[in-house]
Amino acid sequence: LWLTTMIPQTRPPPCDESSNNCSSATTSQLFLLCSCFGLMSIGAGGTRSSSLAFGADQLKKAGGRRNGWILESYFSWYYASCKISVLIASTCIVYVQEKMGWQVGFGIPVILMFLSALSFSLASPCYVKLKAKSTIIVELLQVAVASCRKRHIDLSTESSNMIYHHQK
């Protein structure tokens, strides 16, 4: 998305206000813009959904009985830092974009994201990495097989519910 501010051919020409003449974006410009937003949403979905669990995994070995308090503190700080970062992005970055231009306003997050990816990669040997018990494909197949095997169980009466729960 930052490159769309740096390369003039990636955005439509500015509107001529005197003649109300505005040309729309070309198909390739729209494709580039939509691709940028798609890649950003994939990246955000991948990092935001897994960063909370990854951080909690780092604290698994710590604390013993205090582990519950440590995790609770971690979750509180995690959500607080997320909200503070949204506040900073909504105010400071928009201010920079208005005063110094879109190139600088988009360039700052690019630099910060590069530094965070670099620090994450450099610190990778220090992380606790839990081994997966199985792959997600195997787990989905296990669910499908279990549901096929138990498709004839009638759970409509209370007695069958009691038998099912007591056996498991």
ABEGO torsion letter per residue (X at the ends): XAAAAABAAABBBBBBAAAGBBBBBBAAAAAAAAAAAAAAAAAAAAAAAAAAAAAAAAAAABGEAAAAAAAAAAAAAAAAAAAAAAAAAAAAAAAAAAAAEAAAAAAAAAAAAAAAAAAAAAAAAABBBBBBABBAAAAAAAAAAAAAAAAABBAABAAAAAAAAAAX
